[in-house]
């Protein structure tokens, strides 16, 4: 398994290189430069800025310079947030995004699987319809609608929870819930579907016929098997939640990494965009690898040799 | 007698106890400010935006600084003398001027800070603010070494500054963050990271204690600040909240004492339901449309440009569309500059009907009619308000003059490129003055200013008048010349003024000392919390 993991990680290097190269040239194709603003700068000031940030060099030279920097783990200085390097910005935002996304995913897995299993066991009952109906709403209503509603009701009108900021558990509650809700819905629907399929399968019938207690049949056999599709979904979902919580971070004023991506692109902050894209790339590759390894642990048929 | 002694002793003890307890019970006064965007930098030579300038205004102090009403007050300089020709300024620095690390702040610090600001190696976007100082522009261009800047420390307390031409707004400009002193000792020690908590040394009423990017900046009172005893707020938090809706919710939930702005669409609700905490006042800015005067049909037909301007019912635009208390604009320089007489287009006095009739006549004379309508492309950057205004303007042009307008929306940076390359016919734009002086607006329309000139306007007579004003040392005569220049612009109409800005904030009723002012400056040191 270790050699498999190492092979996968080495195989990711060309992928990252392709991502880096495409992003490097694409981001420079966008009209407007990092230092354009309402006030147009005198030509000599633009020249000085370009010289300091090496933007006056030919593009291939800039590319090679950047490649050399990245190989040493340095993403360069941010063009917009000039007091920080891109690496510093990523490391200041990532723990927050990880905490936010990780907690939301944990909540989603626990509640989502419980709800899904619950609905599957009472298939076609009123409760099943209620859970699935709610899940459908959870999937259909986007974050940017749920989050302001939650803050308006629980924060502004009832004054129970803070509407923004980060640091205390009270501040975490609303964004985590807002981020988790669609995931809870997805996971619940997925668990329900695969559990219903498994409950009808032969090995469950055999287990029941052998007189295995229902609780053991459900928990050990049906639910474990039903979790497989959920697990394979978790990798990309976790990566997406951690990297894609930009809306939630914006609404709640959370100092995570997601905001940098959007702002980097809007500000033509080349190095920031590049740094975040590469970082996201690494995250997605890592999470997929973790899921593949976890899959092997859950399903004995899968082996990595 | 013994009892009396005992009683006195007890009373003394009680008083002493009460004093200690009240001292220890003195609660920390914390102000929480919504501050717009995440600061680009806290280095006054590097940053360009308003959010960072609000923080810098609290942590640094220039030779002069804005009072609670935004007007100029002595800062690090306790007095100054200006030579008769207006070319030499001699500042006397306060003897107690000191950095937050205890190092005395001297005239040499200003020489260092300004030469660093204009040094090409610093690559400051706003270096040009200091260009009125002798040689400053040449240093930025790399023509002379930075040591030749026209600022000289005569002794620790005397700073002599020479200007390349009389610049009557020079003192106003010194309130700009570009002119703040920066600590040589910290910059040489920490390099680019000198602005970080723990490294930063400043000379204002506050000192940076924490900086969580995208989270908050925390500043605490600087005990070494000369007026520390007068500073009422102990700690100030600046939150970068870019979503004005989110900011308003945080304000309503009591998590912010002041906001950076308010959502435009909620202004009517705020005026009605939160009138006591909603602040709305004039701001030193003009919202306008620029006409590309380097292209036909507008290049050679001034009257056609006027027709476009005349057809706009500005009262409707500010009352029905923007609804933020803006003032309809018929001139280029916003009102409020002390001593300057505001200028207006000639037809400002006529009513809207007469203007439309005149505009129709102009269009007909130019050969445009129903069969051959004038076609205009209107460029604006992505923003709901700009869009609403553009739609309304297109509607007015269509309804009153039969003009067919195509709207072109571009993302901010794309729009800036189109604008700079003059790839537009008519475009929306805005300008906020850097200092309270008409020249902060009029400079923009000089033919020699390059891309910054929004419409490609070039009138040698205008430039000559502006030059004369720059050389004029008598304030009244200078304003007269600037007014003349403004009248020229309004007659040539390369820009269509639409409205003068207003600024909106939510200010908690617990906050005292907040005074509305034209530049929207509200240093924390003048505020207090109830």
Boltz contact constraints between the chains, C-beta under 6 A:
constraints:
  - contact:
      token1: [A, 31]
      token2: [B, 414]
      max_distance: 6.0
  - contact:
      token1: [A, 31]
      token2: [B, 417]
      max_distance: 6.0
  - contact:
      token1: [A, 32]
      token2: [B, 413]
      max_distance: 6.0
  - contact:
      token1: [A, 32]
      token2: [B, 414]
      max_distance: 6.0
  - contact:
      token1: [A, 32]
      token2: [B, 416]
      max_distance: 6.0
  - contact:
      token1: [A, 32]
      token2: [B, 417]
      max_distance: 6.0
  - contact:
      token1: [A, 36]
      token2: [B, 413]
      max_distance: 6.0
  - contact:
      token1: [A, 36]
      token2: [B, 416]
      max_distance: 6.0
  - contact:
      token1: [A, 40]
      token2: [B, 420]
      max_distance: 6.0
  - contact:
      token1: [A, 40]
      token2: [B, 451]
      max_distance: 6.0
  - contact:
      token1: [A, 40]
      token2: [B, 452]
      max_distance: 6.0
  - contact:
      token1: [A, 41]
      token2: [B, 125]
      max_distance: 6.0
  - contact:
      token1: [A, 42]
      token2: [B, 128]
      max_distance: 6.0
  - contact:
      token1: [A, 44]
      token2: [B, 140]
      max_distance: 6.0
  - contact:
      token1: [A, 44]
      token2: [B, 141]
      max_distance: 6.0
  - contact:
      token1: [A, 45]
      token2: [B, 127]
      max_distance: 6.0
  - contact:
      token1: [A, 48]
      token2: [B, 120]
      max_distance: 6.0
  - contact:
      token1: [A, 48]
      token2: [B, 123]
      max_distance: 6.0
  - contact:
      token1: [A, 49]
      token2: [B, 123]
      max_distance: 6.0
  - contact:
      token1: [A, 52]
      token2: [B, 123]
      max_distance: 6.0
  - contact:
      token1: [A, 80]
      token2: [B, 40]
      max_distance: 6.0
  - contact:
      token1: [A, 81]
      token2: [B, 40]
      max_distance: 6.0
  - contact:
      token1: [A, 82]
      token2: [B, 40]
      max_distance: 6.0
  - contact:
      token1: [A, 82]
      token2: [B, 41]
      max_distance: 6.0
  - contact:
      token1: [A, 82]
      token2: [B, 46]
      max_distance: 6.0
  - contact:
      token1: [A, 83]
      token2: [B, 41]
      max_distance: 6.0
  - contact:
      token1: [A, 83]
      token2: [B, 195]
      max_distance: 6.0
  - contact:
      token1: [A, 89]
      token2: [B, 213]
      max_distance: 6.0
  - contact:
      token1: [A, 92]
      token2: [B, 213]
      max_distance: 6.0
  - contact:
      token1: [A, 151]
      token2: [B, 249]
      max_distance: 6.0
  - contact:
      token1: [A, 155]
      token2: [B, 253]
      max_distance: 6.0
  - contact:
      token1: [A, 156]
      token2: [B, 249]
      max_distance: 6.0
  - contact:
      token1: [A, 156]
      token2: [B, 252]
      max_distance: 6.0
  - contact:
      token1: [A, 156]
      token2: [B, 253]
      max_distance: 6.0
  - contact:
      token1: [A, 163]
      token2: [B, 249]
      max_distance: 6.0
  - contact:
      token1: [A, 163]
      token2: [B, 250]
      max_distance: 6.0
  - contact:
      token1: [A, 163]
      token2: [B, 253]
      max_distance: 6.0
  - contact:
      token1: [A, 164]
      token2: [B, 250]
      max_distance: 6.0
  - contact:
      token1: [A, 250]
      token2: [B, 243]
      max_distance: 6.0
  - contact:
      token1: [A, 251]
      token2: [B, 246]
      max_distance: 6.0
  - contact:
      token1: [A, 253]
      token2: [B, 241]
      max_distance: 6.0
  - contact:
      token1: [A, 255]
      token2: [B, 212]
      max_distance: 6.0
  - contact:
      token1: [A, 255]
      token2: [B, 214]
      max_distance: 6.0
  - contact:
      token1: [A, 255]
      token2: [B, 215]
      max_distance: 6.0
  - contact:
      token1: [A, 259]
      token2: [B, 214]
      max_distance: 6.0
  - contact:
      token1: [A, 268]
      token2: [B, 413]
      max_distance: 6.0
